[in-house]
Amino acid sequence: MDANHKHYEIIKDSIEYVLEHFEDQPNLDQLAERVSLSPFHFQKVFRTWAGVSPKEFLQFVTVTHAKRLLKESTLLDTTYTLGLSGTGRLHDLFVKLEAMTPGEYKRGGEGLVLQYEVFPSPFGNILLVSSERGIQSLQFVDSLEKGIREIKNEFPNALWKEGDSLEHKKLRDYFQKFVIPETPIPLYVYGSEFQMKVWKSLLKIPLGKLCTYGDIANSIGQTSAQRAVGTAIGKNPIAYLIPCHRVIQTSGLFGGYRWDPDRKRMIIAWEQSKLVSPNNDSSMLVD
């Protein structure tokens, strides 16, 4: 297990433990002992990954903080509006979403050469699949064999190659060094017209902001379609880059996530910590 994945698991386990034993208020020494690290090393690992201390990070995983973000998004009118600036335009700037035709999808990838690669990220291993048209799948995987098998079943007639590409390098640099690509990364995915509307709407959620399923439904002009919106979000094929993790329940509860609800909570908190400590290279983890 590489250092990136190892440290993510350590921190995720520690956060879950604190939340489960909140009334007992476990301290730094107790958390470090649970994962067989010295308090100094545990603090160092945590700060390197998150950019903030464990105590500071914990505030970002609470329902109270999530509700505050929802309120701020409403008050500032930052979600789904024109004129976003700075980090708010992150995905507008470096992700370009294009739909695969139903005919192409029905042929099971026939005529496509699909390259796949597995690499570490701050949130665990990522399985990346691309063709010459763009990124077709980006998934967090706990079981590599299962992840590869599932995506190959979706495109059984494609020619599969394990390999690298320029787009793969851009994504590795982004996830491992937080380097924003200079040119947009094309996403080439299959979805219904409704799903594509939902996924394009997700791209407009600024880094560090959250919204509700109702907000997404309103943004595509279908106020009563919250349940259908939730289903479309659950079928998002591109983890993180199409930021479905930024959609939570009105109550402030984080809700489901196809790549593990606990991972969703960690990503949301990590993004918050990046805004608090933007100069920290939180992905360059050391043993």
BASE-453528 format. One record per residue: z, x, y of N, C-alpha, C, O in turn; residue in one letter. Coordinates in steps of 0.05 Angstrom, whole numbers, padded with zeros to 5 digits, always signed. Each point is the difference from the previous one (the first is absolute). Example, Ala and Ser with C-alpha at 12.3 -4.5 7.8 and 13.67 -1.06 7.14 Angstrom:
// residues 2
+00156+00264-00114+00000-00018+00024+00000+00018+00024+00013+00021+00000a
-00027-00028+00021+00001+00016+00024+00014-00015+00022+00004+00010+00022s
END
This chain:
// residues 287
+00000+00017-00024+00000-00017+00024+00000+00018+00025+00017+00017+00002m
-00036-00022+00017-00001+00016+00024+00023-00006+00019+00013-00021-00003d
-00009+00038+00022+00023-00003+00019-00002-00026+00016+00020-00013+00004a
-00044+00006+00005-00004-00024+00015+00010-00024-00015+00016-00016+00011n
-00025+00012-00035+00007-00023-00017+00030+00002-00007+00014-00021+00000h
-00005+00044-00007+00028+00004-00008+00019-00009+00022+00019-00014-00004k
-00025+00023+00029+00018-00006+00022-00002-00030+00008+00021-00011+00008h
-00044+00000-00010-00002-00029+00004+00018-00016-00019+00014-00018+00009y
-00015+00025-00034+00017-00013-00020+00029+00004+00006+00016-00019-00003e
-00008+00043+00011+00028+00005+00007+00009-00018+00023+00021-00012-00001i
-00037+00011+00022+00008-00015+00024-00001-00030-00006+00018-00015+00008i
-00039+00005-00022-00002-00028-00008+00025-00009-00016+00012-00020+00005k
-00005+00037-00025+00024-00007-00016+00025+00000+00017+00017-00018-00004d
-00014+00036+00023+00024+00001+00016+00002-00024+00019+00021-00011+00004s
-00044+00003+00007+00000-00023+00018+00007-00025-00015+00016-00017+00009i
-00027+00014-00033+00006-00024-00017+00030+00000-00006+00012-00022+00000e
-00001+00045-00006+00028+00002-00007+00018-00009+00024+00019-00015-00003y
-00026+00025+00026+00015-00007+00024-00001-00030+00006+00020-00013+00006v
-00044+00001-00009-00003-00029+00005+00016-00016-00021+00011-00021+00007l
-00011+00030-00031+00015-00014-00021+00030+00002+00002+00015-00017-00009e
-00006+00039+00022+00029+00006+00003+00007+00001+00029+00017+00017+00009h
-00029-00035+00007+00003+00002+00029+00030-00003+00009+00009+00013+00018f
+00005-00031-00032+00028-00004+00007+00017+00024-00004+00021+00004+00013e
-00029+00013-00033+00016+00024-00006-00006+00023+00019+00014+00020+00001d
-00036-00023+00015-00008+00021+00019+00000+00028-00012+00015+00018+00009q
-00032-00013-00029-00002+00027-00012-00007+00020+00021-00017-00004+00017p
+00030+00028-00018-00005+00020+00020-00021+00021-00010-00010-00002-00023n
+00004+00021+00039-00021+00020-00006+00007+00016-00025-00017+00005-00017l
+00043+00002+00014+00008+00016-00023-00005-00015-00026-00008+00011-00020d
+00015-00037+00020-00004-00017-00024-00029-00003-00007-00008+00001-00023q
-00009-00005+00043-00029-00003-00005-00012+00026-00011-00016+00000-00018l
+00025+00023+00029-00010+00025-00009+00008+00006-00029-00016+00010-00016a
+00041-00017+00010+00010+00004-00027-00016-00016-00021-00004+00009-00022e
-00003-00034+00030-00015-00017-00019-00027+00012-00008-00008-00004-00023r
-00004+00020+00040-00027+00011-00006+00002+00030-00005-00020+00014+00000v
+00044-00005-00005+00005+00028-00008-00010+00020+00021-00011+00021-00006s
+00016-00027+00032-00006+00019+00022+00025+00005+00016+00019-00017+00000l
-00018+00039+00014+00022+00005+00019-00005-00018+00024-00022-00008+00005s
+00043+00000+00009-00003-00016+00025-00020+00013+00019-00015-00015+00013p
+00016+00041-00010-00018+00014+00019-00029-00004-00009-00018-00007+00016f
+00013+00011-00042-00028-00002-00011-00010-00029+00002-00023-00005+00006h
+00041-00013-00013-00007-00029+00001-00008-00008+00029-00021-00013+00004f
+00037+00022+00015-00006-00007+00028-00027+00013+00008-00016-00012+00015q
+00011+00036-00024-00025+00014+00007-00024-00014-00012-00020-00004+00013k
+00022-00004-00039-00021-00015-00013-00006-00026+00015-00023-00007+00005v
+00044-00006+00002-00003-00026+00014-00013+00003+00027-00019-00015+00007f
+00028+00034+00009-00011+00004+00026-00029+00010-00001-00016-00008+00017r
+00010+00024-00037-00028+00009-00003-00019-00023-00006-00022-00001+00010t
+00031-00017-00027-00016-00023-00008-00002-00020+00022-00022-00010+00006w
+00045+00003+00006+00001-00023+00019-00001+00008+00029-00008-00015+00017a
+00017+00040-00012+00001+00009+00028+00025-00008+00014+00005+00007+00023g
+00012-00022-00036+00026-00009+00011+00021+00003-00022-00006+00006-00023v
+00031-00010+00031+00022+00003-00019+00002-00025-00018-00012-00021+00007s
+00026+00023-00030+00003-00024-00017+00012-00024+00015-00008-00023-00003p
+00028+00028+00021+00012-00021+00015-00019-00014+00018+00000-00024+00003k
-00017+00040+00011-00020-00011+00018-00021-00016-00016-00008-00021+00009e
+00000+00032-00032-00021-00013-00016+00009-00027-00010-00016-00019-00002f
+00042+00017-00005+00010-00025-00012-00004-00024+00019-00004-00023-00010l
+00005+00027+00036-00003-00022+00018-00028-00013-00002-00003-00023+00007q
-00016+00039-00016-00028-00009-00001-00005-00017-00025-00021-00013-00002f
+00039+00013-00017-00005-00015-00025+00015-00026-00001+00001-00014-00020v
+00012+00006+00043+00016-00024+00000-00017-00024+00009-00020+00003+00015t
+00028-00027-00024-00013-00025+00009+00003-00003+00030-00019-00010+00013v
+00042+00017-00003+00005-00003+00029-00021+00016+00016-00011-00011+00020t
+00005+00035-00028-00019+00016+00014-00028-00012-00003-00016+00000+00019h
+00009-00010-00042-00026-00012-00005-00004-00025+00018-00021-00004+00012a
+00042-00012-00009-00001-00023+00017-00004+00008+00029-00014-00014+00016k
+00027+00036-00008-00003+00009+00027-00029+00009+00006-00011-00006+00021r
-00001+00019-00041-00028+00008+00003-00019-00024+00002-00019+00000+00016l
+00025-00021-00031-00016-00024+00002+00002-00013+00027-00020-00008+00012l
+00044+00008-00001+00005-00011+00027-00014+00016+00021-00012-00011+00018k
+00013+00038-00021-00014+00017+00020-00030-00004-00001-00013+00001+00020e
+00003-00004-00044-00029-00004-00003-00009-00025+00014-00021-00001+00013s
+00037-00020-00014-00006-00025+00013+00002+00002+00030-00017-00008+00015t
+00039+00021-00006+00005+00002+00029-00021+00018+00013-00009-00006+00022l
+00002+00028-00035-00019+00019+00012-00029-00008-00004-00018+00012+00012l
+00014-00032-00030-00027-00009-00006-00017+00024-00010-00023+00003+00009d
+00034+00014-00026-00014+00024-00008-00017-00005-00025-00018+00016-00005t
+00023-00037-00009-00015-00004-00025-00024-00017+00004+00001-00022+00013t
-00024+00031-00023-00025-00015+00002-00010-00005+00028-00011-00021+00005y
+00014+00041+00013-00010-00003+00027-00019+00023+00006+00001+00020-00014t
-00017-00024+00034-00018+00022+00009+00016+00019+00017+00022-00006+00009l
-00033+00030-00006+00012+00019+00018+00023+00016-00012+00016+00011+00015g
-00014-00010-00041+00021+00017-00012-00005+00029+00007-00023+00009+00003l
+00045+00006-00001-00003+00028+00008+00018+00017-00017+00017-00010-00014s
-00021+00036+00015+00017+00019-00014+00000-00005-00030-00021-00004-00012g
+00045+00006+00000+00002-00003-00029-00008-00028-00008-00007-00005-00024t
+00008-00015+00042-00008-00027-00007-00029-00002-00009-00007-00019-00015g
-00010+00037+00024-00028-00001-00007-00006+00018-00024-00024+00006-00005r
+00044+00003-00008-00003+00019-00022-00022-00008-00020-00019+00015-00005l
+00022-00039-00006-00018-00009-00021-00027-00008+00012-00021+00003-00014h
+00020-00014+00038-00025-00006+00013-00017+00026+00002-00024-00001-00002d
+00037+00023+00007-00013+00025+00005-00011+00014-00025-00021+00012+00001l
+00036-00014-00023-00008+00017-00022-00006-00015-00026-00005+00013-00021f
+00004-00039+00021-00007-00016-00023-00022-00019+00007+00002-00015+00020v
-00023+00015-00036-00022-00019+00003-00004-00016-00026-00006+00012-00021k
+00009-00038+00023+00000-00017-00024-00027-00014-00003-00010-00013+00018l
-00001+00016-00042-00026-00012-00007+00002-00014-00027+00014+00010-00018e
-00027-00033+00015+00002-00015-00025-00022+00006-00020-00024+00002+00008a
+00032+00002-00033-00020+00002-00022-00011-00028-00005+00015-00019+00002m
-00040+00017-00008-00012-00026-00005+00009-00011-00027+00006+00016-00018t
-00006-00043+00014+00008-00011-00025-00018+00009-00023+00010+00004-00023p
-00036+00000+00028-00018+00010-00020+00008+00028-00010+00000+00005-00024g
+00006+00013+00043+00009+00027-00007+00025-00001-00018+00002+00014-00020e
+00017-00031+00028+00025-00001-00014-00005-00012-00028+00012+00009-00020y
-00029-00029+00018-00005-00013-00025-00013+00019-00020+00004-00003-00024k
-00019+00022+00034-00012+00020-00018+00019+00021-00010-00008+00018-00014r
+00034-00021+00022+00020+00018-00011-00003+00029+00008+00008+00018-00014g
-00019-00013+00038-00003+00027+00009-00025+00014-00010-00003+00024+00004g
-00015-00039-00016-00025+00012-00010-00015+00014+00023-00005-00012+00021e
-00003+00037-00026-00014+00015+00021+00018+00015+00019-00009+00016+00016g
+00035-00020-00019+00019+00014+00017+00012+00025-00014+00006-00001-00024l
-00003+00022+00039+00014+00023-00010+00028-00001+00014+00002+00003+00024v
+00018-00006-00040+00027-00003+00011+00017+00025-00006+00003+00008-00023l
+00006+00004+00044+00018+00023-00002+00029-00008+00002+00007-00017+00017q
+00010+00028-00034+00028-00007+00002+00017+00025+00001-00007+00021-00011y
+00030-00024+00024+00018+00023+00003+00028-00011+00003+00004-00022+00011e
+00015+00037-00021+00029-00007+00004+00013+00022+00016-00003+00024-00006v
+00017-00032+00027+00014+00020+00017+00026-00012+00010+00003-00024+00001f
+00016+00042+00007+00026-00010+00009+00000-00009+00028-00017+00008+00016p
+00035-00026-00009+00004-00010+00027+00030-00002+00005+00015+00004-00018s
-00007-00010+00043+00029-00004+00004+00012-00023-00015+00024-00003+00000p
-00041-00014-00012+00010-00024-00014-00007+00000-00029+00000-00022-00013f
-00005+00045+00001-00007+00001-00028-00029+00007-00004-00015+00004+00020g
+00006-00003-00044-00028+00008-00007-00020-00022+00008+00006-00024-00003n
-00029+00033+00013-00021-00018+00008-00025+00005-00018-00007+00023-00005i
-00004-00045-00004-00026+00001-00014-00022-00009+00019+00001-00023+00010l
-00019+00040-00005-00022-00005+00020-00026-00001-00015-00006+00018-00016l
-00010-00038+00021-00027-00004-00012-00020-00004+00023+00005-00017+00017v
-00027+00031-00018-00020-00003+00021-00028+00002-00012-00005+00012-00021s
-00014-00023+00036-00029+00004-00006-00012+00012+00026+00013+00005+00019s
-00040-00002-00020-00013+00011+00024+00001-00020+00023-00005+00007+00023e
+00012-00033-00029+00002-00020+00021+00028+00000+00014+00003-00009+00022r
+00017+00020-00036+00027+00000+00012+00022-00002-00021-00005+00001-00024g
+00029-00003+00034+00024-00003-00018+00000-00028-00012-00001-00020+00015i
+00002+00018-00041-00001-00025-00014+00028-00010-00009+00004-00023-00004q
+00014+00042-00001+00026-00007-00009+00020+00022+00008-00006+00024-00002s
+00029-00032+00011+00021+00019+00007+00027-00013-00008+00008-00020+00011l
+00004+00032-00032+00024-00013-00011+00022+00019-00005-00004+00023-00008q
+00029-00032+00013+00023+00016-00009+00003-00005-00030-00001-00023-00009f
+00005+00044-00006+00002-00003-00029+00024+00015-00010+00006+00023+00007v
+00009-00037-00024+00023+00012-00014-00009+00009-00027+00011+00019-00011d
-00031-00033+00000-00013+00008-00026-00029+00006+00006-00016-00018+00004s
+00009+00044-00005-00027+00008+00006-00020-00012-00020-00021-00010+00008l
+00028+00011-00034-00018-00010-00020-00006-00030+00004-00023-00009-00002e
+00044-00006+00008-00004-00029+00005-00017-00005+00024-00018-00017+00000k
+00023+00032+00022-00016-00004+00024-00029+00006-00004-00017-00015+00010g
+00011+00037-00023-00028+00007-00005-00013-00020-00019-00023-00007+00005i
+00037-00002-00025-00011-00019-00019-00007-00026+00014-00022-00012-00004r
+00039+00002+00022-00004-00025+00014-00024+00001+00018-00016-00018+00001e
+00013+00040+00014-00023+00002+00019-00026+00004-00015-00021-00010+00009i
+00022+00024-00032-00024+00003-00016-00009-00027-00012-00023-00005-00004k
+00043-00011-00003-00007-00027-00011-00014-00017+00021-00016-00018-00006n
+00023+00023+00032-00012-00016+00021-00030+00008+00005-00016-00016+00007e
+00010+00042-00012-00027+00010+00003-00009+00014-00025-00004+00024+00000f
+00001-00039-00022-00006+00012-00026-00027+00013-00002-00004+00018-00017p
-00015-00026+00034-00027+00011-00002-00006+00023+00019-00022+00010+00001n
+00042-00002+00013-00004+00023+00019+00001+00026-00015+00011+00002-00022a
-00022+00019+00034+00003+00027-00010+00025+00012+00012+00001+00003+00025l
+00018+00004-00041+00026+00010+00010+00001+00030-00001-00007+00013-00020w
+00017-00002+00042+00003+00029+00002+00027+00006+00013+00007-00012+00021k
+00008+00031-00033+00024+00009+00014-00008+00021+00020-00013+00020-00008e
+00019-00023+00033-00009+00019+00020+00010-00005+00028+00017-00017+00005g
-00029+00031+00013+00009+00001+00028-00024-00007+00018-00023+00000-00009d
+00029-00007+00034-00020-00005+00020+00012+00003+00027+00024+00004+00003s
-00041-00005+00018+00010+00003+00027+00020-00022+00007+00020+00005+00013l
-00026-00030-00022+00018-00022+00006+00027+00004-00014+00021-00007+00011e
-00022+00018-00035+00025+00005-00015+00016+00021+00016+00025-00003+00002h
-00038+00023+00008+00014+00021+00016+00013-00012+00025+00023+00007+00007k
-00037-00025+00006+00011-00013+00024+00026-00015-00007+00020+00001+00015k
-00021-00015-00038+00024-00016-00007+00023+00018-00009+00023-00006+00006l
-00029+00028-00020+00021+00019-00008+00013+00011+00025+00025+00002+00002r
-00041+00006+00018+00011+00011+00025+00017-00021+00014+00021+00007+00012d
-00030-00032-00013+00016-00021+00013+00027-00004-00013+00020-00001+00013y
-00021-00003-00039+00025-00006-00015+00018+00024-00002+00025-00003-00001f
-00036+00027+00000+00017+00024-00005+00008+00014+00026+00020+00015+00001q
-00037-00018+00020+00006+00014+00025+00000-00019+00024+00006+00009+00023k
-00012-00034-00027-00001-00020+00021-00021+00008+00021+00004-00004+00024f
-00027+00015-00033-00022+00007+00017-00020-00023+00002-00011-00008-00021v
+00007-00003+00045-00018-00022+00003-00029+00009-00001-00007+00019+00015i
-00010-00030-00032-00028+00009-00002-00015-00004+00026+00005-00019+00015p
-00023+00038-00009-00016-00002+00025-00022-00021-00002-00008-00011+00020e
-00001+00005-00044-00020-00020-00004+00011-00021-00019+00016+00006-00017t
-00026-00031+00020+00011-00022-00016-00004+00004-00030-00021+00011-00009p
+00040-00020-00007-00002+00000-00029-00011-00027-00008+00012-00021+00005i
-00036+00020-00019-00011-00026-00008+00015-00011-00025+00005+00014-00019p
+00001-00039+00020+00011-00014-00023-00021-00020-00010-00011-00016+00016l
+00005+00017-00041-00021-00016-00012+00012-00016-00022+00002+00009-00023y
+00005-00034+00029+00016-00016-00019-00013-00027-00005-00016-00010+00016v
+00024-00002-00039-00010-00027-00006+00022-00020+00006+00023+00003-00007y
-00031-00025+00021+00019-00021+00006-00016-00025+00009-00022+00003+00010g
+00035-00026-00012-00013-00024+00010-00001+00001+00031+00013+00017+00012s
-00028-00035+00000-00001-00001+00029+00028-00004+00012+00006+00013+00021e
+00010-00030-00033+00027-00004+00010+00017+00025-00003+00015+00008+00019f
-00017+00005-00042+00016+00024-00004-00008+00022+00020+00018+00014+00011q
-00044-00011-00006-00008+00020+00019+00010-00006+00028+00008+00019+00015m
-00007-00044-00007+00012-00007+00026+00029+00008+00001+00009+00011+00020k
+00006-00017-00041+00028+00007-00001+00004+00031+00002+00016+00009+00015v
-00031+00005-00031+00003+00029-00001-00008+00013+00027+00013+00019+00008w
-00034-00029+00005-00007+00010+00026+00021-00006+00020+00005+00016+00019k
+00009-00038-00022+00022-00007+00019+00023+00019-00004+00013+00008+00019s
-00008+00000-00044+00022+00019-00006-00004+00026+00014+00019+00014+00008l
-00045-00006-00004-00006+00026+00012+00009+00001+00030+00002+00021+00011l
+00003-00044+00000+00007-00001+00028+00031+00001+00005+00009+00001+00023k
+00006+00001-00044+00029+00002+00003+00007+00029+00008-00006+00018-00016i
+00017-00014+00039+00006+00028+00009+00021+00014-00018+00017-00013-00012p
-00019+00039+00011+00020+00016-00014+00027-00006+00012+00003+00001+00025l
+00017-00006-00042+00027-00005+00010+00006-00028+00007+00022-00007+00009g
-00042-00011-00013+00004-00029+00006-00001-00016-00026-00012+00009-00019k
+00024-00032+00020-00001-00019-00023-00009-00027+00010+00002-00007+00023l
-00013-00009-00042-00007-00027+00006+00006-00017-00024+00007+00010-00021c
-00011-00036+00024+00005-00019-00022-00027-00010-00012-00021+00004+00011t
+00023-00017-00034-00023-00012-00012-00012-00021+00018-00025-00004+00001y
+00042-00010+00014-00010-00020+00019-00015+00012+00022-00020-00011+00010g
+00028+00035-00001-00015+00015+00021-00028+00006-00009-00019-00003+00015d
+00017+00011-00040-00027+00007-00011-00017-00025-00001-00024+00000+00007i
+00036-00022-00017-00015-00026-00002-00010-00008+00028-00023-00009+00003a
+00041+00012+00017-00008-00007+00028-00023+00018+00010-00018-00009+00014n
+00019+00034-00022-00019+00019+00011-00029-00005-00010-00019+00007+00013s
+00017-00020-00037-00027-00006-00010-00007-00030+00004-00020-00010-00010i
+00037-00004+00026-00006-00027+00007+00005-00020-00021-00012-00022+00000g
+00030+00028-00019+00006-00018-00022+00031-00003-00003+00012+00011-00018q
+00000-00025+00037+00029-00001+00003+00014-00010-00025+00021+00010-00007t
-00034-00028-00008+00013-00012-00023-00005+00015-00026+00008-00009-00021s
-00021+00032+00023-00008+00014-00024+00019+00023-00008-00009+00021-00011a
+00034-00023+00017+00019+00022-00004+00001+00008-00030+00002+00023-00006q
-00002-00043-00012+00002+00006-00028-00025+00015-00009+00001+00020-00015r
-00025-00029+00024-00025+00014-00007+00000+00028+00012-00011+00018-00013a
+00022-00015+00037+00001+00026+00012+00017+00019-00017-00007+00023-00004v
+00030-00033-00006+00017+00016-00017-00014+00009-00025+00003+00023-00009g
-00019-00041-00003-00015+00007-00024-00021+00022+00006-00003+00018-00015t
-00010-00021+00038-00021+00020+00007+00013+00027+00006-00011+00021-00008a
+00034-00021+00021+00014+00025+00005+00009+00013-00026-00002+00024-00003i
+00010-00040-00016+00008+00010-00026-00022+00013-00016+00005+00014-00019g
-00030-00020+00026-00023+00011-00014-00014+00023+00016-00021+00009-00007k
+00034+00000+00028-00010+00022+00016-00005+00024-00018+00019+00009-00014n
-00043+00002+00012-00006+00023-00018+00006+00027+00012-00002+00021-00014p
+00008-00020+00040+00003+00026+00014+00029+00002+00011+00006-00010+00021i
+00011+00024-00036+00028+00003+00008+00001+00016+00026-00015+00018+00005a
+00034-00025+00011+00008+00014+00025-00022-00002+00022+00006-00009+00022y
-00030+00018-00028-00021+00000+00021-00006-00028+00009-00005-00005+00024l
+00004-00015-00042+00000-00028+00008+00030-00008-00002+00010-00006-00022i
+00004+00006+00045+00030+00000-00001+00013-00027-00006+00014-00011+00017p
-00018+00002-00041+00013-00025-00008+00030+00003-00001+00015-00020+00000c
-00005+00045-00001+00029+00004-00001+00013-00008+00027+00025-00003+00001h
-00040-00001+00020+00011-00007+00026+00003-00030+00003+00007-00010+00022r
-00012-00006-00043+00003-00029+00001+00025-00007-00016+00002+00006-00024v
+00017-00019+00038+00025-00008-00013+00005-00030+00004-00015-00013+00014i
+00037+00004-00025+00007-00028+00003+00013-00006+00027+00011+00018+00013q
-00013-00043-00004+00011-00007+00026+00030+00005+00002+00011+00006+00021t
+00002-00007-00044+00029+00004-00001+00008+00029+00004+00024+00006+00005s
-00043+00012-00006+00005+00028+00002+00002+00014-00027+00000+00025-00001g
+00000-00041-00021-00001+00012-00026-00028+00013-00004-00020-00010+00010l
+00020+00032-00025-00025+00016-00001-00021-00013-00018-00024+00004+00005f
+00032-00020-00025-00019-00014-00016-00013+00017-00021+00008+00023-00005g
-00028-00033-00008-00013+00014-00023-00019+00021+00009-00008+00002+00024g
+00000+00014-00044-00019+00022+00005-00011+00008-00027+00015+00006-00019y
-00041-00006+00016-00012+00005-00026+00006+00027-00011-00003+00005-00025r
+00010+00014+00042+00007+00027-00009+00030+00005+00001+00009+00023+00004w
+00007-00044-00007+00030+00002-00002+00012-00007+00027-00004+00015+00020d
+00019-00037-00018+00013-00008+00025+00019+00021+00012+00002+00002+00024p
+00011+00014-00042+00017+00022+00011-00017+00021+00014+00009+00011+00020d
-00033-00006-00030-00018+00019+00014-00008-00011+00027-00002+00015+00020r
-00003-00041-00018-00007-00013+00025+00022+00005+00021-00006+00008+00023k
+00031-00012-00031+00022+00004+00018+00002+00029+00009+00005+00006+00024r
-00010+00013-00042+00001+00028+00007-00023+00008+00019+00004+00016+00018m
-00028-00027-00022-00022+00006+00018+00005-00010+00028-00004+00014+00020i
+00014-00039-00018+00007-00011+00026+00020+00017+00015-00003+00006+00023i
+00024+00002-00037+00021+00017+00012-00011+00027+00007+00008+00012+00021a
-00025+00000-00038-00012+00026+00005-00016-00001+00025+00001+00019+00017w
-00017-00040-00013-00017-00002+00024+00018-00002+00025-00006+00011+00020e
+00028-00026-00023+00019-00001+00023+00011+00028+00007+00003+00007+00023q
+00004+00008-00044+00011+00026+00004-00021+00019+00013+00008+00018+00015s
-00034-00022-00022-00021+00017+00012-00001-00005+00030-00006+00018+00015k
+00010-00043-00007-00001-00006+00029+00024+00011+00014-00002+00008+00023l
+00025-00007-00036+00024+00011+00011-00003+00031+00002+00009+00012+00020v
-00021+00000-00041-00003+00029-00001-00029+00007-00005-00007+00010-00021s
-00011-00015+00041-00029+00003-00004-00009+00028-00005-00022+00004-00012p
+00037+00016+00020-00009+00028-00004+00008+00011-00027-00007+00023-00007n
+00022-00038-00008+00009+00010-00026-00021-00002-00021-00012-00022-00003n
+00006+00043-00011-00020+00000-00022+00015-00009-00025+00007+00016-00017d
-00004-00043+00014+00018-00010-00020-00012+00001-00028+00014-00006-00019s
-00039+00014+00016-00011+00001-00026+00000+00028-00012-00006+00004-00024s
+00012+00016+00040+00000+00028-00010+00027+00006-00013+00016+00014+00012m
-00012-00025-00036+00026+00002-00013+00003+00027-00014-00019+00011-00010l
+00044-00001+00009+00006+00025-00012+00021-00004-00021+00016-00019+00002v
-00015+00036-00022+00021-00002-00020+00026+00011+00011+00020+00000-00014d
END
